[in-house]
Amino acid sequence: MAHLFRELSLGHSKRGSHSNGATALTIPPKPTATTAADLPSPLGQLSAHLTDSELRLTAYEIFVAACRTSTGKALTFASSDSPTQQHSTAGSPGSPALQRSLTSAAASKMKKALGLKSPGSSGSKKSPGSGKSKRAMTVGELMRIQMGISEAMDSRVRRALLRISAGQVGRRIESVVVPLELLQQLKSSDFTDPQEHKEWQKRTLKILEAGLLLHPYVPLDKSNSAAQRLRQIIHGALDRPFETGRNNESMQVLRSAVTALASRSSDGVYDTSHWADGLPLNLRIYEMLLQAVFDTQDETSVIEEVDELMEHIKKTWSILGLNQMFHNLCFTWVLFNCFVATGQVELDLLYAADTQLAEVAKDAKATKDPEYCKILSSTLTSIMGWAEKRLLAYHDTFDSSNIDTMQAIVSLGVAAAKILVEDISNEYRRRRKNEVDVARNRIDTYIRSSLRTAFAQAITCTQRMEMADSSRRASRNQPNPLPVLAILAKDVGELAVKEKQLFSPILKIWHPFAAGVAVATLHACYANEIKQFISGIAELTPDAVQVLRAADKLEKDLVLIAVEDSVDSDDGGKAIIREMPPYEAEAAIANLVKVWIKTRVDRLKEWIDRNVQQEEWNPPANEDGYAPSAVEVLRTFDETLVAFFQLPIPMHPALLPDLVAGLDRCLQYYVTKAKSGCGSRNTFVPTMPALTRCTMESKFQGFGKKKEKSPTSQKRNSQVATVNGDNSFGIPQLLCRINTLQRIRSELEVLEKRIVTLLRNSESAHVEDFSNGLGKKFELSPAACVEVITQLCEAVAYKMVFHDLSHVLWDGLYVGEPSSSRIEPFLDELEKNLLIISNAVHERVRTRIITDIMRASIDGFLLVLLAGGPSRVFSRKDSQIIEDDFKSLKDLFWANGDGLPSELIDKYTTTVRGVLPLFRTDTESLIERFRRVTLESYGSSARSRLPLPPTSGQWNPTEPNTLLRVLCYRNDEAASKFLKKTYNLPKKL
């Protein structure tokens, strides 16, 4: 066994000589897990109070004890340490030592595999060390320097191990309890300072306690006597000096207890001593060894000689009870921890850890060793926890300056998660693996968590700004700025753009729809705020519109990003879009505008109710002869339209039909109210009296006596009493109503053009909004105006003829002797009224109303002839008087060609022209014609007795009732006898 330590003579090489005056080299401690306060070692915490320096010395002792070389030559390398710490080699350039040095300095295979840069390569942070002296160095001395072990301590360990090998020739190192042998070999005299020896001894005893009692390879029974003895010895030795001589009783008891405990085995093999292979002690010791691969001058770099050094470090596996799987796991942790502990500046370390983790993933699939899985889970959880602490809020962690770091951290975190879920999780094994995409799920979680955090921060920031602005405005009397949610919408939009441009390209490596998930998350976050806001809006305000428009714009931007991101997906992005239920911001704006419209319309309707009732319809009120209320209504319409188009909304064209329809209904209501109570044709036309027959003498009964009002006249007067009871329904007032409605008709055309102009000037209008007139025209009110004007014209005509001129028509025309009561008085009065109406009524209605007066006059003339009551009788010779009077009536309206067109007059006088010849016809012919048309109308049932034909009011020379009425008013004995015999009609009412 002595050859092992001679081959590793740390100060002397067979292939290169060193100066005997080499000084001790003190190296700062390597970065460990405890360097980063938030990153404890996942390899396990030791129950023993062992410092890193104590573990490092133990690791070095094990390294020296375990290392063997395949040749008898020392390994050398080119050192780049400073000249004050190194000595130049004595070998010539062609010496074997230098040749070995060049080989060692070549590019490391391990570094190349891990993607680590070599000194002097582009991007490396390590100086190549040019200009410094170089000398050959053994692998043992390299390890001593890398681990920070002093030359004095190295010399003591070397001498002790040589003595141990001399005393135990042929014994394998795995069977040796190295600390026990070192404890016996190294005396106080080997140390320059007794206190140093005491500390070293305590450290060695603590290592024995840790390896055999606290973290044994095989679990201990509480009743184990050897364990009890060892515990007593160690605790006693920690309080007082411990004698370690070979024949010392205390030492013999210690050796006996240690040997008994170290020889315990779980596999029945007893040729190996188990003193440093219990978890987690072995892993923590191995961690110290692996940390030696980092450059002492630049802790972010791995030394070039890592291949040779790692080859020797692996020789400790037999003592530490490790294998390639544990090595891969520990080395992954060491690389990762070095990146963290050195300020996270060297990405190569992170990528190297990620590469090494790929080997761990293979190992995890190949073994189900519970101890390994436990450490694997702890390590991966620590790595993933550190990564996710940054990734779950990556907006806080990364920006354009360090975005490269993010990809490396995501890769590492996802790789760790995949191993944890796919190879350790029992739940994953129970489910079909193709149902779980670990990488995609983790990225999804990172995106949603980070954006929720960023959104919450945006809300807080916006609220603080709003509070500060409010205070500033209050002190300076400044106008209100944008509402908080409008600012938030803008910030969220910018956040989405940043996400898409900066983070999504990286996250898309693991999640094909990263940007879509991001905007869906932002959409959901803002949805909570905007929906709460919408539920609290009662009326349309500038702030509400600003917020809703900002929300609508944000939603459109987010959806566009989601659609663009999902263009290659199987469902075209439908799944992501389903996560983004619409804010309904436009609908909310539309609803608020509809409320605004309804409020305006309701107020206008109330105003119409109030003012139309108070309207006097007095033509002298203005020179145009229309009511002031109509002017006010139209002015309010214009103001409402202007106010509507000034609303800061994006959908004027869409909501314009609602407003126009509301105004249209209002105006229709006004028109209806204007007509209310004005009467109609039937209001003024008197009821027809009952049929009677007359005798030759009846026409003379009225002479020499005072006229009395006929029953029919009284009945007619009672019908029109309600209309005459209020002076607001006189002819001038009715004409004012007609003029008002005509003015409204013409103003509606102007208003419709104004609407088109306002729409054209609106920012929200598009070309297609002008392609049709729907929604921009009044539909109900123009038709209502036409209808009501027609009704009012008819009311004016029949009121004037049957009410205002009743004294010269109904009460005067043809009463008594026709020749002495002709039509001239009626025509004189009629002409005066026509002149007044022509001057008072709107020119566009003038023909209509005069035509209605003509029609009413003709109806009145016929009513006098055919239903004038018992006060009127006609003989055949009176027919010429009647025809002459009718011609005078027509001439009045024709006015020598200046009045109504002759065609129009002919149209409305057709009935009279057909009826008047009956008054010339002899009685027998009339009776015969009456019999014939009655039989034609009633058939064979009328042969035995002619039925009394009903009064239809539709006079016609071929209509039975018309013929019967001519007979009733015929001053003829034959007619009287026929009526008496056939219908038994009385002579008087």
HELIX and SHEET records of a PDB file:
HELIX    1   1 ALA A    2  GLU A    7  1                                   6    
HELIX    2   2 ALA A   33  THR A   35  5                                   3    
HELIX    3   3 ASP A   52  ALA A   66  1                                  15    
HELIX    4   4 PRO A   96  ALA A  105  1                                  10    
HELIX    5   5 LYS A  109  LEU A  114  1                                   6    
HELIX    6   6 VAL A  139  MET A  147  1                                   9    
HELIX    7   7 GLU A  151  GLY A  167  1                                  17    
HELIX    8   8 ILE A  173  SER A  175  5                                   3    
HELIX    9   9 VAL A  178  GLN A  185  1                                   8    
HELIX   10  10 SER A  188  ASP A  190  5                                   3    
HELIX   11  11 PRO A  194  GLU A  209  1                                  16    
HELIX   12  12 ALA A  210  LEU A  214  3                                   5    
HELIX   13  13 SER A  225  ASP A  239  1                                  15    
HELIX   14  14 GLU A  249  ALA A  262  1                                  14    
HELIX   15  15 LEU A  281  LEU A  290  1                                  10    
HELIX   16  16 GLN A  291  VAL A  293  5                                   3    
HELIX   17  17 VAL A  306  ILE A  313  1                                   8    
HELIX   18  18 LYS A  314  THR A  316  5                                   3    
HELIX   19  19 TRP A  317  LEU A  320  1                                   4    
HELIX   20  20 GLN A  324  ALA A  341  1                                  18    
HELIX   21  21 LEU A  347  ALA A  366  1                                  20    
HELIX   22  22 PRO A  370  LEU A  391  1                                  22    
HELIX   23  23 TYR A  394  THR A  397  1                                   4    
HELIX   24  24 ILE A  403  ILE A  419  1                                  17    
HELIX   25  25 LEU A  420  ILE A  424  3                                   5    
HELIX   26  26 ASN A  426  ARG A  430  1                                   5    
HELIX   27  27 LYS A  433  GLU A  435  5                                   3    
HELIX   28  28 VAL A  438  ARG A  476  1                                  39    
HELIX   29  29 VAL A  484  LYS A  498  1                                  15    
HELIX   30  30 GLU A  499  PHE A  503  3                                   5    
HELIX   31  31 SER A  504  LEU A  507  1                                   4    
HELIX   32  32 ALA A  514  SER A  535  1                                  22    
HELIX   33  33 PRO A  542  ASP A  565  1                                  24    
HELIX   34  34 LYS A  574  ARG A  578  1                                   5    
HELIX   35  35 ALA A  585  GLN A  614  1                                  30    
HELIX   36  36 PRO A  619  ALA A  621  5                                   3    
HELIX   37  37 PRO A  628  GLN A  646  1                                  19    
HELIX   38  38 HIS A  652  LYS A  675  1                                  24    
HELIX   39  39 ARG A  681  PHE A  684  1                                   4    
HELIX   40  40 MET A  696  PHE A  700  5                                   5    
HELIX   41  41 PRO A  711  ASN A  724  1                                  14    
HELIX   42  42 ASN A  727  PHE A  729  5                                   3    
HELIX   43  43 ILE A  731  ARG A  760  1                                  30    
HELIX   44  44 VAL A  767  PHE A  770  5                                   4    
HELIX   45  45 LEU A  780  LYS A  799  1                                  20    
HELIX   46  46 MET A  800  ASP A  804  3                                   5    
HELIX   47  47 PRO A  818  SER A  820  5                                   3    
HELIX   48  48 GLU A  824  ALA A  840  1                                  17    
HELIX   49  49 GLU A  843  ALA A  867  1                                  25    
HELIX   50  50 ARG A  876  ASP A  878  5                                   3    
HELIX   51  51 SER A  879  TRP A  894  1                                  16    
HELIX   52  52 ALA A  895  GLY A  897  5                                   3    
HELIX   53  53 SER A  902  TYR A  908  1                                   7    
HELIX   54  54 THR A  910  VAL A  915  1                                   6    
HELIX   55  55 LEU A  916  PHE A  919  5                                   4    
HELIX   56  56 THR A  923  TYR A  938  1                                  16    
HELIX   57  57 GLY A  939  ALA A  942  5                                   4    
HELIX   58  58 PRO A  960  CYS A  968  1                                   9    
HELIX   59  59 GLU A  973  TYR A  983  1                                  11    
END                                                                             
